[in-house]
Amino acid sequence: MSTSHVLLGLLAAGPRHGYELKRAHDERLPCARPLAFGQVYATLARLCRDGLVATAGQTREGGPDRTSYALTDDGRATLDHWLGTVEPPMPYVASTLFAKVAVALLVADVNQARAYLIAQRRAHTQRLRELTALKTAPAARIDEVVAADFAIAHLDADLRWLHTTLDRVTDWHREVRS
């Protein structure tokens, strides 16, 4: 995920200070890793340096001064370009799950590898249930539903792969060990 581009997108709605941006990020991308305040402010500093955002004033609301930031014309052009660029499908498997399964087959016996796969499948199934409950809750917001749908699709793919791999674990283990 490009934190810079997400912050530009959040600023497209109007000026905000760092705390508001962090809160908006965490609310609007509910299944994404929450942003750290330090990451928000470091990213804003780079965006200011690059002329993509500019300070839009300061306020003090019962605490420290809060600097608001606004999207510049160059920032809007950068955001529009990013949004208009198609994301290529990933050419490589970059998954901790895949790496763990491959390593388990290298170093563990068949029963240990199978036990790992079963435990992982159980964890995925539990998360699938949690996300389904979240998206079907009466008070679910559309951004929560869309994020849950995205996560569910990926979990479903992982579960299908885990199931297939469980069917192949004995053959794979025999091949890797020979």
Stockholm file with secondary structure:
# STOCKHOLM 1.0

chainA/1-178         MSTSHVLLGLLAAGPRHGYELKRAHDERLPCARPLAFGQVYATLARLCRDGLVATAGQTREGGPDRTSYALTDDGRATLDHWLGTVEPPMPYVASTLFAKVAVALLVADVNQARAYLIAQRRAHTQRLRELTALKTAPAARIDEVVAADFAIAHLDADLRWLHTTLDRVTDWHREVRS
#=GR chainA/1-178 SS CCHHHHHHHHHTTSCEEHHHHHHHHHHHSTTSCCCCHHHHHHHHHHHHHTTSEEEEEEEESSSSEEEEEEECHHHHHHHHHHHHSCCCCCSSCCCHHHHHHHHHHHHSCHHHHHHHHHHHHHHHHHHHHHHHHHHHSTTCCHHHHHHHHHHHHHHHHHHHHHHHHHHHHHHHHHHHHC
#=GC SS_cons         CCHHHHHHHHHTTSCEEHHHHHHHHHHHSTTSCCCCHHHHHHHHHHHHHTTSEEEEEEEESSSSEEEEEEECHHHHHHHHHHHHSCCCCCSSCCCHHHHHHHHHHHHSCHHHHHHHHHHHHHHHHHHHHHHHHHHHSTTCCHHHHHHHHHHHHHHHHHHHHHHHHHHHHHHHHHHHHC
//
